């Protein structure tokens, strides 16, 4: 396994529910050691400052550390764990899945209980069970006191149990948390590939916290950095599977978000990305999202305003226990971002307003 693939594996297999992202930040810091000055904001967002032209603009590339997960709500007297969602989940993808509860004494594996189909009434089959009605079975029995022996506490984070896998098609990578370890990986890889290179700006490779519960780390990290221009790096929704509508696909190249509910992209920055891709003879994909947003939704309103754009790569099955990306899209997007950063000099960034 090469260096980049190993980095991606370490990122997605680290656990980072919203508000509990420290394990993932450690992976980022290890990968970017020696590339630039490492710091955190006071919520825990990771920042690597890669020095370039000190008179140039401040360029922010931001992925988010957190993944959709859950939180322990309570433990019943019988020893079953009730839980709350952290981020957007659809009940259909939760039932029967393995989860890991992170306690102060270590991880505990459980499974979300589900009725056998033999016992479902016709009306039950047509329903989507709500998460508040679900429970996690961690091995409760009449002679095993879960509360005393496992020390599961309300507020403990819960994550999917899903290992990184290279699929039979070796270009496709399956794992939890591509949303949004992919954005973190893009920001980190761009900074690493610019090591020893000249660029007309100061680059900030950022991995924010708590994006899935309200874009919170984007606001605090942007306040700390004071960027002149920003790119929120995330995954988009692939529409190359049965029953979906849209042109975005795995292997289709970098993806630009032209609309979401949190931010209207800066048109001149959009055009600069398109122009840079054309110079590289690189295909682009375009996405509009009617529900949901990215870290650009908070970054662009920081201070007096920050010209911003969201971009990234397409992914199948986000906000579930497993999702799939194409590593060729990752490589293409890194190449595009490196070329773009090299074009973001003071005159160009001032012209975005």
VOPAGU-2260 file (C-alpha; in pm, 1 decimal, decimal comma):
REM VOPAGU-2260
SITE   aa  ch    i         X         Y         Z
SITE  UNK   A    0       0,0       0,0       0,0
SITE  UNK   A    1     150,7     334,9    -106,2
SITE  UNK   A    2     182,6     641,7     115,4
SITE  UNK   A    3    -134,6     814,4      -7,2
SITE  UNK   A    4    -351,7     502,9      15,9
SITE  UNK   A    5    -218,4     435,1     365,0
SITE  UNK   A    6    -306,8     792,8     464,0
SITE  UNK   A    7    -661,8     754,4     331,4
SITE  UNK   A    8    -700,9     427,2     521,7
SITE  UNK   A    9    -577,8     583,7     846,3
SITE  UNK   A   10    -815,4     878,2     803,0
SITE  UNK   A   11   -1134,0     680,2     745,0
SITE  UNK   A   12   -1062,5     415,6    1006,8
SITE  UNK   A   13   -1006,1     681,5    1273,0
SITE  UNK   A   14   -1321,5     760,7    1469,6
SITE  UNK   A   15   -1450,4    1115,8    1475,5
SITE  UNK   A   16   -1813,4    1178,2    1559,1
SITE  UNK   A   17   -1907,8    1547,9    1575,3
SITE  UNK   A   18   -1750,3    1691,7    1888,9
SITE  UNK   A   19   -1508,9    1396,8    1923,8
SITE  UNK   A   20   -1268,0    1448,2    1633,0
SITE  UNK   A   21    -934,5    1434,0    1817,6
SITE  UNK   A   22    -834,8    1089,4    1686,2
SITE  UNK   A   23    -863,1    1209,3    1326,6
SITE  UNK   A   24    -670,8    1531,4    1395,6
SITE  UNK   A   25    -379,3    1317,7    1519,0
SITE  UNK   A   26    -368,4    1144,2    1178,7
SITE  UNK   A   27    -362,9    1481,4    1002,8
SITE  UNK   A   28     -84,3    1610,4    1223,8
SITE  UNK   A   29     126,3    1300,1    1168,5
SITE  UNK   A   30      89,5    1329,0     790,9
SITE  UNK   A   31     167,0    1700,6     772,2
SITE  UNK   A   32     455,9    1706,5    1017,5
SITE  UNK   A   33     725,7    1933,8     878,6
SITE  UNK   A   34     501,5    2088,0     611,8
SITE  UNK   A   35     393,2    2392,7     810,6
SITE  UNK   A   36     298,9    2535,4    1145,5
SITE  UNK   A   37      32,1    2324,7    1317,8
SITE  UNK   A   38    -232,5    2480,8    1540,7
SITE  UNK   A   39    -593,0    2436,7    1654,9
SITE  UNK   A   40    -883,1    2670,7    1708,7
SITE  UNK   A   41   -1060,1    2655,9    2043,8
SITE  UNK   A   42   -1319,0    2405,3    1922,4
SITE  UNK   A   43   -1047,7    2169,0    1799,7
SITE  UNK   A   44   -1030,6    2236,6    1425,4
SITE  UNK   A   45    -692,5    2142,1    1278,3
SITE  UNK   A   46    -487,6    2406,6    1092,5
SITE  UNK   A   47    -161,3    2364,3     901,4
SITE  UNK   A   48     -13,9    2695,7     785,8
SITE  UNK   A   49     207,7    2644,0     477,8
SITE  UNK   A   50     420,9    2952,0     422,1
SITE  UNK   A   51     452,8    3105,2      76,6
SITE  UNK   A   52     466,1    3472,7     -19,5
SITE  UNK   A   53     406,2    3664,9     304,7
SITE  UNK   A   54     268,3    3958,7     103,0
SITE  UNK   A   55      21,0    3736,4     -78,2
SITE  UNK   A   56    -336,3    3646,3      16,6
SITE  UNK   A   57    -439,0    3394,6     280,9
SITE  UNK   A   58    -586,2    3088,1     109,7
SITE  UNK   A   59    -801,7    2844,1     309,0
SITE  UNK   A   60    -863,9    2484,8     196,4
SITE  UNK   A   61   -1107,5    2326,5     440,9
SITE  UNK   A   62   -1235,7    1972,1     479,0
SITE  UNK   A   63   -1414,5    1858,1     793,2
SITE  UNK   A   64   -1288,6    1601,2    1042,2
SITE  UNK   A   65   -1621,9    1474,9    1167,8
SITE  UNK   A   66   -1839,5    1198,7    1028,4
SITE  UNK   A   67   -2205,2    1125,2    1090,8
SITE  UNK   A   68   -2239,9     917,6    1406,3
SITE  UNK   A   69   -2449,3     876,6    1717,1
SITE  UNK   A   70   -2449,9     957,8    2087,3
SITE  UNK   A   71   -2552,4     743,7    2384,0
SITE  UNK   A   72   -2880,3     874,9    2526,2
SITE  UNK   A   73   -2936,0     617,7    2800,5
SITE  UNK   A   74   -2897,4     255,0    2901,1
SITE  UNK   A   75   -3217,7      69,8    2987,1
SITE  UNK   A   76   -3248,1    -135,9    3302,7
SITE  UNK   A   77   -3216,3    -446,1    3083,7
SITE  UNK   A   78   -2885,2    -317,9    2941,7
SITE  UNK   A   79   -2988,5    -200,2    2594,6
SITE  UNK   A   80   -2844,0     130,8    2469,6
SITE  UNK   A   81   -3075,1     404,7    2343,3
SITE  UNK   A   82   -2906,9     656,0    2116,4
SITE  UNK   A   83   -2934,1     988,0    1930,0
SITE  UNK   A   84   -2816,6    1077,4    1577,1
SITE  UNK   A   85   -2526,9    1316,3    1520,6
SITE  UNK   A   86   -2583,6    1435,4    1165,1
SITE  UNK   A   87   -2836,2    1324,3     906,4
SITE  UNK   A   88   -2934,2     956,0     903,6
SITE  UNK   A   89   -3210,2     763,9     727,2
SITE  UNK   A   90   -3358,9     491,5     944,6
SITE  UNK   A   91   -3338,1     230,3     668,3
SITE  UNK   A   92   -2957,0     227,2     675,6
SITE  UNK   A   93   -2922,2     197,2    1053,3
SITE  UNK   A   94   -3108,2    -123,3    1144,9
SITE  UNK   A   95   -2896,1    -435,9    1186,2
SITE  UNK   A   96   -2563,7    -250,1    1159,9
SITE  UNK   A   97   -2256,0    -297,9    1376,2
SITE  UNK   A   98   -2157,2       6,6    1581,7
SITE  UNK   A   99   -1871,9      92,3    1816,6
SITE  UNK   A  100   -1942,5     281,5    2138,6
SITE  UNK   A  101   -1636,7     476,4    2252,8
SITE  UNK   A  102   -1623,7     471,9    2632,3
SITE  UNK   A  103   -1357,3     608,5    2864,8
SITE  UNK   A  104   -1239,3     248,1    2918,9
SITE  UNK   A  105   -1224,3     160,9    2549,6
SITE  UNK   A  106   -1441,5      63,4    2250,6
SITE  UNK   A  107   -1746,7    -162,0    2285,4
SITE  UNK   A  108   -1900,6    -333,4    1983,5
SITE  UNK   A  109   -2275,7    -364,9    1949,7
SITE  UNK   A  110   -2545,0    -412,3    1687,7
SITE  UNK   A  111   -2863,4    -217,4    1623,4
SITE  UNK   A  112   -3145,1    -458,8    1701,5
SITE  UNK   A  113   -3396,8    -543,7    1431,3
SITE  UNK   A  114   -3697,0    -775,4    1414,1
SITE  UNK   A  115   -3675,4   -1084,3    1192,2
SITE  UNK   A  116   -3892,8   -1041,2     880,2
SITE  UNK   A  117   -4100,2   -1340,5     994,0
SITE  UNK   A  118   -4252,6   -1125,3    1268,8
SITE  UNK   A  119   -4322,3    -808,0    1071,1
SITE  UNK   A  120   -4679,2    -712,8     991,1
SITE  UNK   A  121   -4753,1    -577,0     643,4
SITE  UNK   A  122   -4787,1    -220,3     777,0
SITE  UNK   A  123   -4452,5    -252,1     959,5
SITE  UNK   A  124   -4274,5    -343,5     637,2
SITE  UNK   A  125   -4382,4     -13,3     481,4
SITE  UNK   A  126   -4253,2     200,7     768,9
SITE  UNK   A  127   -3911,4     354,5     828,7
SITE  UNK   A  128   -3833,3     298,2    1194,2
SITE  UNK   A  129   -3721,6     615,9    1369,1
SITE  UNK   A  130   -3386,3     616,6    1546,6
SITE  UNK   A  131   -3550,8     712,1    1875,3
SITE  UNK   A  132   -3727,2     374,8    1864,9
SITE  UNK   A  133   -3407,3     176,5    1804,6
SITE  UNK   A  134   -3157,2      30,3    2048,8
SITE  UNK   A  135   -2805,0    -111,2    2046,7
SITE  UNK   A  136   -2744,3    -461,6    2178,2
SITE  UNK   A  137   -2398,9    -478,8    2341,4
SITE  UNK   A  138   -2449,3    -828,1    2480,5
SITE  UNK   A  139   -2708,4    -772,5    2749,5
SITE  UNK   A  140   -2833,3   -1085,0    2930,5
SITE  UNK   A  141   -2996,5   -1151,7    3264,8
SITE  UNK   A  142   -2661,1   -1254,6    3415,5
SITE  UNK   A  143   -2450,4    -973,5    3262,9
SITE  UNK   A  144   -2505,0    -626,4    3408,4
SITE  UNK   A  145   -2415,6    -388,1    3125,8
SITE  UNK   A  146   -2433,3     -76,1    3343,9
SITE  UNK   A  147   -2187,6    -209,0    3600,6
SITE  UNK   A  148   -1947,5    -395,8    3374,7
SITE  UNK   A  149   -1920,4    -177,1    3065,2
SITE  UNK   A  150   -1939,4     176,8    3207,3
SITE  UNK   A  151   -2132,0     313,7    2909,6
SITE  UNK   A  152   -2224,7     671,3    2989,4
SITE  UNK   A  153   -2477,6     913,7    2841,1
SITE  UNK   A  154   -2291,7    1133,9    2595,6
SITE  UNK   A  155   -2045,0     867,0    2478,2
SITE  UNK   A  156   -1995,7     882,0    2098,3
SITE  UNK   A  157   -2095,0     595,0    1869,9
SITE  UNK   A  158   -1946,2     521,1    1525,5
SITE  UNK   A  159   -2007,1     272,4    1244,4
SITE  UNK   A  160   -1790,0     -38,9    1243,5
SITE  UNK   A  161   -1672,8     -43,9     880,5
SITE  UNK   A  162   -1314,8    -119,7     768,2
SITE  UNK   A  163   -1137,1      41,4     472,7
SITE  UNK   A  164   -1149,8    -187,6     167,8
SITE  UNK   A  165   -1000,2    -173,9    -181,4
SITE  UNK   A  166   -1277,0    -320,3    -396,9
SITE  UNK   A  167   -1246,1    -577,5    -676,1
SITE  UNK   A  168   -1235,9    -277,1    -907,4
SITE  UNK   A  169    -904,0    -145,5    -767,2
SITE  UNK   A  170    -991,1     216,8    -847,8
SITE  UNK   A  171   -1280,4     211,5    -600,9
SITE  UNK   A  172   -1233,9     245,6    -225,3
SITE  UNK   A  173   -1505,4     149,6      23,2
SITE  UNK   A  174   -1513,8     283,7     379,4
SITE  UNK   A  175   -1708,9     480,5     634,1
SITE  UNK   A  176   -1649,1     854,3     666,9
SITE  UNK   A  177   -1548,6     953,8     313,9
SITE  UNK   A  178   -1779,7    1236,8     414,0
SITE  UNK   A  179   -1560,1    1405,2     491,8
SITE  UNK   A  180   -1217,5    1255,8     540,6
SITE  UNK   A  181   -1190,5    1303,8     165,5
SITE  UNK   A  182   -1194,2    1682,6     207,2
SITE  UNK   A  183    -932,8    1657,6     482,7
SITE  UNK   A  184    -716,6    1436,9     259,6
SITE  UNK   A  185    -743,6    1680,6     -31,0
SITE  UNK   A  186    -636,6    1977,6     181,9
SITE  UNK   A  187    -348,5    1782,0     337,0
SITE  UNK   A  188    -224,6    1636,0       8,9
SITE  UNK   A  189    -220,4    1976,9    -160,9
SITE  UNK   A  190     -12,5    2123,6     123,4
SITE  UNK   A  191     225,0    1826,4     113,2
SITE  UNK   A  192     276,6    1847,4    -263,8
SITE  UNK   A  193     353,6    2217,9    -232,3
SITE  UNK   A  194     632,0    2144,5      16,0
SITE  UNK   A  195     945,1    2299,4    -130,6
SITE  UNK   A  196     739,8    2470,7    -403,3
SITE  UNK   A  197     682,5    2843,0    -442,0
SITE  UNK   A  198     327,5    2974,5    -424,8
SITE  UNK   A  199     212,8    3339,5    -415,6
SITE  UNK   A  200      15,3    3314,8     -92,3
SITE  UNK   A  201      -1,2    3161,7     252,7
SITE  UNK   A  202    -188,5    2832,0     238,4
SITE  UNK   A  203    -397,5    2701,0     527,0
SITE  UNK   A  204    -483,4    2331,1     508,2
SITE  UNK   A  205    -773,2    2303,0     751,7
SITE  UNK   A  206    -981,0    2017,0     891,9
SITE  UNK   A  207   -1280,3    2157,9    1076,1
SITE  UNK   A  208   -1490,2    2008,9    1355,8
SITE  UNK   A  209   -1867,1    1968,5    1392,0
SITE  UNK   A  210   -1963,0    2032,5    1030,7
SITE  UNK   A  211   -2234,9    1767,3    1037,8
SITE  UNK   A  212   -2418,5    1942,1    1322,1
SITE  UNK   A  213   -2410,4    2299,3    1195,6
SITE  UNK   A  214   -2081,1    2397,9    1025,3
SITE  UNK   A  215   -1945,8    2506,6    1362,2
SITE  UNK   A  216   -1571,6    2454,2    1320,6
SITE  UNK   A  217   -1578,1    2634,2     986,9
SITE  UNK   A  218   -1685,8    2950,7    1163,3
SITE  UNK   A  219   -1428,3    2931,4    1442,5
SITE  UNK   A  220   -1134,9    2828,8    1221,6
SITE  UNK   A  221   -1210,1    3098,1     964,3
SITE  UNK   A  222   -1228,1    3354,7    1244,9
SITE  UNK   A  223    -880,8    3245,7    1354,1
SITE  UNK   A  224    -730,1    3236,3    1002,9
SITE  UNK   A  225    -897,5    3542,7     846,3
SITE  UNK   A  226    -875,9    3404,5     489,0
SITE  UNK   A  227    -891,3    3617,5     176,0
SITE  UNK   A  228   -1032,1    3329,9     -29,3
SITE  UNK   A  229   -1158,6    2983,2      63,3
SITE  UNK   A  230   -1244,4    2647,0     -85,7
SITE  UNK   A  231   -1462,1    2408,5     114,3
SITE  UNK   A  232   -1358,1    2056,5      15,7
SITE  UNK   A  233   -1619,5    1784,5      54,4
SITE  UNK   A  234   -1784,5    1491,8    -118,8
SITE  UNK   A  235   -2080,8    1524,4    -348,3
SITE  UNK   A  236   -2352,5    1271,2    -422,9
SITE  UNK   A  237   -2281,2    1030,5    -709,5
SITE  UNK   A  238   -2581,1     959,9    -932,2
SITE  UNK   A  239   -2447,0     663,3   -1125,0
SITE  UNK   A  240   -2645,0     394,1    -942,9
SITE  UNK   A  241   -2996,0     255,2   -1007,9
SITE  UNK   A  242   -3283,4     479,0    -900,2
SITE  UNK   A  243   -3087,1     806,0    -888,4
SITE  UNK   A  244   -3112,2    1113,9   -1108,9
SITE  UNK   A  245   -2814,3    1327,6   -1207,5
SITE  UNK   A  246   -2492,9    1323,8   -1407,5
SITE  UNK   A  247   -2234,1    1309,9   -1126,1
SITE  UNK   A  248   -2041,8     983,9   -1133,6
SITE  UNK   A  249   -1739,3     807,4    -991,4
SITE  UNK   A  250   -1439,0     864,3   -1215,1
SITE  UNK   A  251   -1592,0    1176,6   -1368,2
SITE  UNK   A  252   -1334,1    1415,8   -1225,7
SITE  UNK   A  253   -1345,8    1702,0    -974,1
SITE  UNK   A  254   -1686,6    1829,2    -872,1
SITE  UNK   A  255   -1791,4    2193,3    -829,5
SITE  UNK   A  256   -2095,3    2287,3    -620,1
SITE  UNK   A  257   -2290,2    2553,3    -808,1
SITE  UNK   A  258   -2568,4    2572,2    -548,5
SITE  UNK   A  259   -2653,6    2453,4    -200,0
SITE  UNK   A  260   -2872,0    2584,1      80,9
SITE  UNK   A  261   -2583,0    2736,2     276,6
SITE  UNK   A  262   -2391,5    2947,7      24,0
SITE  UNK   A  263   -2401,1    3096,8    -324,2
SITE  UNK   A  264   -2054,3    3039,6    -475,7
SITE  UNK   A  265   -1836,3    3327,0    -586,5
SITE  UNK   A  266   -1879,9    3330,4    -964,2
SITE  UNK   A  267   -1533,5    3463,4   -1043,4
SITE  UNK   A  268   -1374,8    3194,2    -827,8
SITE  UNK   A  269   -1591,5    2935,4   -1003,2
SITE  UNK   A  270   -1470,4    3064,8   -1339,4
SITE  UNK   A  271   -1108,4    3054,2   -1223,5
SITE  UNK   A  272   -1146,6    2687,7   -1126,8
SITE  UNK   A  273   -1309,0    2607,7   -1462,7
SITE  UNK   A  274   -1034,1    2795,0   -1650,2
SITE  UNK   A  275    -762,4    2614,0   -1453,1
SITE  UNK   A  276    -922,4    2276,5   -1530,0
SITE  UNK   A  277    -941,2    2364,4   -1899,3
SITE  UNK   A  278    -570,4    2446,1   -1903,2
SITE  UNK   A  279    -507,0    2103,7   -1751,8
SITE  UNK   A  280    -749,9    1943,7   -2001,9
SITE  UNK   A  281    -937,4    1803,7   -1706,8
SITE  UNK   A  282   -1312,3    1725,6   -1709,7
SITE  UNK   A  283   -1528,7    1875,8   -1436,2
SITE  UNK   A  284   -1861,8    1782,6   -1281,5
SITE  UNK   A  285   -2120,4    2023,4   -1140,4
SITE  UNK   A  286   -2354,2    1963,7    -847,9
SITE  UNK   A  287   -2655,9    2142,6    -701,7
SITE  UNK   A  288   -2785,6    2042,5    -358,4
SITE  UNK   A  289   -3129,5    2161,4    -253,0
SITE  UNK   A  290   -3095,3    2034,8     104,9
SITE  UNK   A  291   -2771,1    2059,6     299,0
SITE  UNK   A  292   -2456,7    2266,0     271,0
SITE  UNK   A  293   -2083,4    2273,9     326,3
SITE  UNK   A  294   -1834,0    2463,6     538,9
SITE  UNK   A  295   -1845,1    2738,8     276,1
SITE  UNK   A  296   -2177,8    2834,9     432,8
SITE  UNK   A  297   -2000,1    2971,5     739,4
SITE  UNK   A  298   -1662,4    3065,2     593,7
SITE  UNK   A  299   -1804,5    3304,3     334,4
SITE  UNK   A  300   -1974,8    3512,1     606,7
SITE  UNK   A  301   -1663,2    3549,9     823,6
SITE  UNK   A  302   -1543,5    3903,4     893,2
SITE  UNK   A  303   -1628,8    4130,1     600,1
SITE  UNK   A  304   -1694,9    3825,9     380,2
SITE  UNK   A  305   -1475,3    3569,2     206,3
SITE  UNK   A  306   -1501,3    3474,6    -164,3
SITE  UNK   A  307   -1572,6    3101,1    -138,5
SITE  UNK   A  308   -1654,4    2792,7    -340,6
SITE  UNK   A  309   -1731,1    2431,7    -247,5
SITE  UNK   A  310   -1577,5    2150,2    -449,9
SITE  UNK   A  311   -1457,8    1792,7    -409,9
SITE  UNK   A  312   -1537,8    1451,0    -555,3
SITE  UNK   A  313   -1843,9    1231,6    -604,7
SITE  UNK   A  314   -1922,2     954,4    -358,2
SITE  UNK   A  315   -2184,0     681,2    -342,8
SITE  UNK   A  316   -2395,0     613,8     -30,8
SITE  UNK   A  317   -2285,4     902,0     193,6
SITE  UNK   A  318   -2437,4     930,7     541,9
SITE  UNK   A  319   -2444,1     554,7     582,0
SITE  UNK   A  320   -2210,8     291,4     725,7
SITE  UNK   A  321   -2020,3     257,5     397,3
SITE  UNK   A  322   -1954,2     481,0      99,1
SITE  UNK   A  323   -1749,4     446,8    -218,0
SITE  UNK   A  324   -1511,6     685,5    -395,2
SITE  UNK   A  325   -1284,6     658,5    -699,9
SITE  UNK   A  326    -919,4     726,8    -617,1
SITE  UNK   A  327    -868,0     869,1    -968,6
SITE  UNK   A  328   -1103,7    1154,3    -873,9
SITE  UNK   A  329    -889,5    1219,3    -567,0
SITE  UNK   A  330    -570,2    1241,9    -771,9
SITE  UNK   A  331    -729,9    1466,4   -1033,6
SITE  UNK   A  332    -871,9    1702,3    -771,6
SITE  UNK   A  333    -536,3    1730,5    -593,7
SITE  UNK   A  334    -372,0    1818,8    -926,4
SITE  UNK   A  335    -636,4    2083,1    -995,0
SITE  UNK   A  336    -609,9    2235,0    -647,2
SITE  UNK   A  337    -229,6    2255,7    -661,8
SITE  UNK   A  338    -251,5    2440,7    -994,4
SITE  UNK   A  339    -523,3    2667,3    -856,2
SITE  UNK   A  340    -328,1    2760,2    -542,0
SITE  UNK   A  341     -33,4    2859,8    -761,7
SITE  UNK   A  342    -261,2    3106,8    -943,8
SITE  UNK   A  343    -405,5    3270,4    -633,4
SITE  UNK   A  344    -179,1    3573,5    -608,7
SITE  UNK   A  345    -278,0    3906,4    -457,4
SITE  UNK   A  346    -404,0    4059,1    -782,9
SITE  UNK   A  347    -616,5    3754,9    -868,3
SITE  UNK   A  348    -773,8    3729,0    -523,9
SITE  UNK   A  349    -843,0    4102,6    -505,1
SITE  UNK   A  350   -1019,6    4066,1    -839,2
SITE  UNK   A  351   -1267,3    3812,5    -702,3
SITE  UNK   A  352   -1470,5    4077,1    -523,3
